[in-house]
Amino acid sequence: MINPAPASALLHIPTFHDVQTARERISGVAHRTPVLTSRTANARTGAALFFKAEPLQRAGAFKFRGAYNAIAALDTLSRKNGVVAFSSGNHAQALAYAAGLQGVAATVVMPRDAPEIKVSATKGYGARIVFYDRYTEDRVEISERLAREQGAALIPPYDHPDVIAGQGTAALELIEEVGEIDLLVVPLGGGGLLAGSALSARALSPTCTIVGVEPEAGNDGQQSLQKGEVVKIPVPKSIADGALVTHVGDHNFAILKNTVDDIVTVTDAQLVETMRFFSERMKMIVEPTGCLAAAAVLHGAIACSGKRVGILLSGGNIDLKTFSALLDGR
């Protein structure tokens, strides 16, 4: 099903200035995560690869950037009434953590099959959780109802200008640290990280190619970019639980359609092999969704030989039992 994207004039589309403002808001709170390199990965691809390690971010993923920025941008009344979000895990944890740091109450709508490690962390950060069935219930409808009942601000995981601006700070830091790049590769779920990254890349490294990466089972973004309209698909099934969305956000697509050069996909098997690479060769745990961009580069889905390539590793929130089972093929 194709949903025509709303006219940009009806949306508040963030700019690179908003990313810079977000950087000021999160400075001293969000970690400036390291940029890592690997001689093995460079030799395998024939490229100079720069991995932005967001698994080392607070709450274990890039989502903390956007969540903290969005809450910090609220007016006094909105902060008093709290915030509501919906998320399969990383935005849930990030919002709960960011809200707690700012003294704001948080309610998060999560699927019943969300990874237990993400549910436990969200509870641990102080949020109230409302569960739903991702295959039979509408999380947006539930969240909007809760927000109305509580008089709270709804902060979705990706389709929000302040969330997009916050996520864009990761690519901003990457390019500031390594200089201009030829190619930027970013995981794609709902589009917050890719849209924010595109704003930063177009400002700081304007000639670079920007590519998003989705799980093969859920290529709604790829279809949307090809058609020039937001394409909605059934809920996909993949080990990349952070990218199991039915369509990209409207704010996000308004940016992606004008800035992103291509969107490619990778298989679950390729994600597992990439998880193994990071654990064995770079001594780092990266969750399946976090491996999307790296998997595309390491498995040749994107031509990158001879190029300077920035790669966003978006998160590392996976319990060790699941991590081991995936690597063991169980």
C-alpha positions as CSV (number, residue, x, y, z in Angstrom):
1,M,0.0,0.0,0.0
2,I,1.3,3.4,-0.9
3,N,0.6,6.4,1.3
4,P,1.4,9.7,-0.4
5,A,3.8,11.7,1.8
6,P,2.2,14.8,3.3
7,A,3.3,18.1,1.8
8,S,6.4,19.3,3.5
9,A,4.8,22.6,4.2
10,L,2.5,20.8,6.7
11,L,5.4,19.3,8.6
12,H,8.2,20.9,10.6
13,I,11.2,19.4,8.8
14,P,14.4,19.8,10.8
15,T,17.6,21.2,9.3
16,F,21.3,20.9,10.1
17,H,20.8,24.0,12.4
18,D,18.5,21.8,14.5
19,V,21.1,19.1,14.6
20,Q,23.6,21.7,15.9
21,T,21.1,22.9,18.5
22,A,20.6,19.3,19.6
23,R,24.3,18.8,20.0
24,E,24.3,21.8,22.4
25,R,21.4,20.3,24.4
26,I,22.9,16.8,24.8
27,S,26.5,18.0,25.3
28,G,27.9,16.7,28.5
29,V,25.0,14.2,28.9
30,A,25.2,11.9,25.9
31,H,28.6,10.2,25.3
32,R,30.7,11.2,22.4
33,T,31.2,7.6,21.3
34,P,34.5,6.5,19.8
35,V,35.1,6.0,16.1
36,L,36.8,2.6,15.6
37,T,38.8,1.1,12.8
38,S,39.8,-2.5,11.8
39,R,42.7,-3.5,9.6
40,T,40.9,-6.8,8.9
41,A,37.7,-5.0,7.8
42,N,39.7,-2.6,5.6
43,A,41.6,-5.5,4.0
44,R,38.3,-7.4,3.4
45,T,36.7,-4.4,1.6
46,G,39.6,-2.5,0.1
47,A,38.3,0.6,1.8
48,A,39.1,2.8,4.9
49,L,36.2,2.0,7.2
50,F,35.2,4.2,10.2
51,F,32.8,2.6,12.7
52,K,30.8,5.0,14.9
53,A,30.3,2.9,18.0
54,E,26.9,3.7,19.4
55,P,26.6,0.5,21.3
56,L,28.8,2.4,23.8
57,Q,26.2,5.2,24.0
58,R,24.1,5.7,27.2
59,A,21.3,3.1,27.3
60,G,23.3,1.2,24.7
61,A,22.1,2.8,21.5
62,F,22.0,6.0,19.5
63,K,18.4,6.5,20.6
64,F,19.5,8.3,23.7
65,R,20.5,11.3,21.6
66,G,17.1,11.9,20.1
67,A,15.1,11.0,23.2
68,Y,17.1,13.4,25.4
69,N,16.9,16.2,22.9
70,A,13.2,15.8,22.4
71,I,12.5,15.9,26.1
72,A,14.8,18.9,26.6
73,A,13.0,20.8,24.0
74,L,9.6,20.5,25.7
75,D,7.9,23.4,27.4
76,T,7.4,23.4,31.2
77,L,3.8,22.2,31.1
78,S,4.6,19.3,28.8
79,R,7.5,18.2,31.0
80,K,5.2,18.4,34.1
81,N,2.6,16.1,32.5
82,G,5.2,13.6,31.3
83,V,6.0,11.8,28.0
84,V,4.6,8.8,26.2
85,A,6.4,6.8,23.6
86,F,6.1,3.5,21.7
87,S,9.1,1.3,20.9
88,S,10.3,-2.3,20.6
89,G,13.2,-1.5,22.9
90,N,16.0,1.0,22.2
91,H,13.8,4.1,22.1
92,A,12.0,2.8,25.1
93,Q,15.2,2.5,27.1
94,A,16.5,5.8,25.9
95,L,13.4,7.7,26.6
96,A,13.0,6.2,30.1
97,Y,16.6,7.0,30.9
98,A,16.5,10.5,29.4
99,A,13.2,11.3,31.1
100,G,14.6,10.1,34.5
101,L,17.6,12.3,34.1
102,Q,15.4,15.3,33.5
103,G,12.8,14.5,36.2
104,V,10.0,13.7,33.7
105,A,7.6,10.8,34.1
106,A,7.6,8.3,31.2
107,T,5.1,5.8,29.8
108,V,6.3,3.4,27.1
109,V,4.1,1.2,24.9
110,M,6.1,-2.0,24.0
111,P,5.3,-5.2,22.1
112,R,4.8,-8.2,24.3
113,D,7.5,-10.0,22.3
114,A,10.1,-7.3,22.9
115,P,13.5,-8.6,24.0
116,E,13.5,-9.2,27.8
117,I,16.7,-7.3,28.2
118,K,15.1,-4.2,26.7
119,V,12.0,-4.6,28.8
120,S,14.0,-5.0,32.0
121,A,16.2,-2.0,31.2
122,T,13.2,0.2,30.4
123,K,11.6,-0.7,33.7
124,G,14.9,-0.2,35.5
125,Y,15.2,3.3,34.2
126,G,11.8,4.1,35.8
127,A,9.3,4.0,33.0
128,R,5.8,2.6,33.2
129,I,5.3,-0.1,30.5
130,V,2.1,-0.8,28.6
131,F,2.3,-3.9,26.5
132,Y,0.5,-4.6,23.1
133,D,0.5,-7.3,20.4
134,R,2.5,-6.0,17.4
135,Y,0.6,-8.2,15.0
136,T,-3.0,-7.4,16.1
137,E,-2.9,-4.0,17.8
138,D,-2.0,-0.4,16.7
139,R,0.8,1.0,18.9
140,V,0.3,4.5,17.7
141,E,-3.4,4.4,18.5
142,I,-2.7,3.1,22.0
143,S,0.1,5.7,22.6
144,E,-2.1,8.6,21.3
145,R,-4.9,7.6,23.7
146,L,-2.5,7.4,26.7
147,A,-1.1,10.8,25.8
148,R,-4.5,12.4,25.6
149,E,-5.6,10.8,28.9
150,Q,-2.4,12.0,30.7
151,G,-2.0,15.3,29.0
152,A,1.4,14.1,28.1
153,A,3.7,14.8,25.2
154,L,4.0,12.0,22.6
155,I,7.5,11.4,21.5
156,P,7.6,8.7,18.8
157,P,10.8,6.7,18.1
158,Y,11.6,8.3,14.7
159,D,8.8,10.5,13.2
160,H,9.6,13.6,15.2
161,P,11.7,16.6,14.3
162,D,13.6,16.8,17.6
163,V,14.2,13.1,17.6
164,I,15.6,13.3,14.1
165,A,17.8,16.3,15.0
166,G,19.2,14.4,18.0
167,Q,20.0,11.3,16.0
168,G,21.9,13.5,13.5
169,T,24.5,14.3,16.1
170,A,26.1,10.8,15.7
171,A,27.0,11.4,12.1
172,L,28.0,15.0,13.0
173,E,30.6,13.7,15.5
174,L,31.8,11.0,13.1
175,I,32.6,13.4,10.3
176,E,34.1,16.0,12.6
177,E,36.5,13.4,13.9
178,V,37.6,11.7,10.6
179,G,37.0,14.5,8.1
180,E,35.1,14.3,4.8
181,I,34.1,10.9,3.7
182,D,33.1,9.3,0.3
183,L,30.3,7.1,1.6
184,L,28.1,7.1,4.7
185,V,26.2,3.9,5.5
186,V,23.4,4.0,8.1
187,P,20.9,1.4,9.5
188,L,17.3,2.1,8.5
189,G,14.1,1.3,10.5
190,G,11.7,4.2,10.8
191,G,14.3,6.6,9.4
192,G,15.3,8.8,12.4
193,L,18.9,7.9,12.3
194,L,19.2,8.0,8.5
195,A,17.4,11.3,8.2
196,G,19.4,13.0,10.9
197,S,22.6,11.5,9.5
198,A,21.7,12.8,6.0
199,L,21.3,16.3,7.4
200,S,24.8,16.2,9.0
201,A,26.4,14.6,6.0
202,R,25.0,17.0,3.4
203,A,26.3,19.9,5.5
204,L,29.7,18.6,6.5
205,S,30.6,16.2,3.6
206,P,28.3,17.3,0.8
207,T,29.7,15.2,-2.0
208,C,29.5,11.9,-0.1
209,T,27.1,9.1,-1.1
210,I,24.5,8.3,1.5
211,V,23.1,4.7,1.7
212,G,20.5,3.3,4.2
213,V,20.4,-0.4,5.0
214,E,17.3,-2.4,6.0
215,P,16.6,-6.1,6.8
216,E,15.7,-8.0,3.6
217,A,12.3,-9.0,5.1
218,G,11.3,-5.4,5.7
219,N,12.4,-3.2,2.7
220,D,9.6,-0.6,3.0
221,G,12.2,2.2,2.9
222,Q,13.8,0.9,-0.3
223,Q,10.4,0.6,-1.9
224,S,9.5,4.1,-0.8
225,L,12.7,5.7,-2.2
226,Q,12.1,3.9,-5.5
227,K,8.5,5.0,-5.8
228,G,8.9,8.5,-4.3
229,E,6.1,7.9,-1.9
230,V,5.8,6.2,1.5
231,V,5.1,2.5,1.1
232,K,3.5,0.6,3.9
233,I,4.1,-3.1,4.3
234,P,2.9,-5.8,6.8
235,V,4.9,-6.2,10.0
236,P,8.2,-7.9,8.9
237,K,9.9,-10.7,10.7
238,S,13.6,-10.5,11.2
239,I,16.2,-10.8,13.9
240,A,16.7,-7.0,13.4
241,D,14.0,-6.2,16.0
242,G,14.8,-2.5,16.0
243,A,14.0,-2.2,12.3
244,L,10.6,-4.0,12.3
245,V,8.5,-1.1,11.1
246,T,5.7,-1.0,8.5
247,H,6.8,2.3,7.0
248,V,9.2,5.2,7.4
249,G,8.0,8.3,9.1
250,D,6.6,11.3,7.2
251,H,9.1,13.8,8.6
252,N,11.9,11.2,7.9
253,F,10.8,10.6,4.3
254,A,10.6,14.3,3.5
255,I,14.4,14.3,4.2
256,L,15.3,10.9,2.8
257,K,13.7,11.4,-0.6
258,N,15.9,14.5,-1.2
259,T,19.2,13.4,0.4
260,V,19.7,9.6,0.3
261,D,21.2,8.1,-2.8
262,D,20.2,4.4,-2.2
263,I,18.7,1.9,0.2
264,V,19.9,-1.7,0.2
265,T,19.0,-4.8,2.2
266,V,20.9,-7.6,4.0
267,T,19.8,-11.0,5.2
268,D,19.5,-12.3,8.8
269,A,22.4,-14.7,8.1
270,Q,24.6,-11.8,7.0
271,L,23.7,-9.9,10.2
272,V,24.7,-12.9,12.3
273,E,28.0,-13.2,10.5
274,T,28.6,-9.5,11.1
275,M,27.8,-9.9,14.8
276,R,30.4,-12.6,14.9
277,F,32.9,-10.4,13.2
278,F,32.5,-7.6,15.8
279,S,32.7,-10.0,18.7
280,E,35.7,-11.9,17.5
281,R,37.8,-9.3,15.7
282,M,36.8,-6.0,17.4
283,K,35.7,-7.3,20.9
284,M,32.4,-5.6,20.8
285,I,28.8,-6.8,21.1
286,V,26.5,-5.3,18.4
287,E,22.9,-6.2,18.2
288,P,21.4,-7.4,14.8
289,T,19.8,-4.0,14.0
290,G,23.1,-2.3,14.9
291,C,24.9,-4.5,12.3
292,L,22.8,-3.5,9.3
293,A,25.1,-0.9,7.8
294,A,28.3,-2.9,8.5
295,A,26.8,-6.0,7.1
296,A,26.0,-4.3,3.8
297,V,29.6,-3.1,3.5
298,L,31.3,-6.3,4.7
299,H,29.2,-8.5,2.4
300,G,29.5,-6.4,-0.7
301,A,26.0,-5.0,-1.0
302,I,27.6,-1.6,-1.5
303,A,30.6,-0.8,-3.7
304,C,33.2,0.8,-1.4
305,S,36.7,-0.2,-2.6
306,G,39.1,2.7,-2.4
307,K,36.7,4.9,-0.5
308,R,36.6,6.4,2.9
309,V,33.5,5.0,4.5
310,G,31.6,6.1,7.6
311,I,29.4,3.3,9.2
312,L,26.9,3.8,12.0
313,L,26.7,0.9,14.4
314,S,23.4,1.8,16.0
315,G,23.2,-0.3,19.2
316,G,24.3,-3.2,21.3
317,N,21.2,-4.2,23.3
318,I,20.9,-7.9,23.1
319,D,21.0,-10.4,25.9
320,L,23.8,-12.9,26.0
321,K,21.6,-15.9,25.7
322,T,20.1,-14.7,22.5
323,F,23.4,-13.5,21.2
324,S,25.0,-16.9,21.8
325,A,22.1,-18.7,20.3
326,L,22.3,-16.7,17.1
327,L,26.0,-17.2,16.7
328,D,25.5,-21.0,17.4
329,G,22.8,-21.2,14.8
330,R,20.1,-22.1,17.2
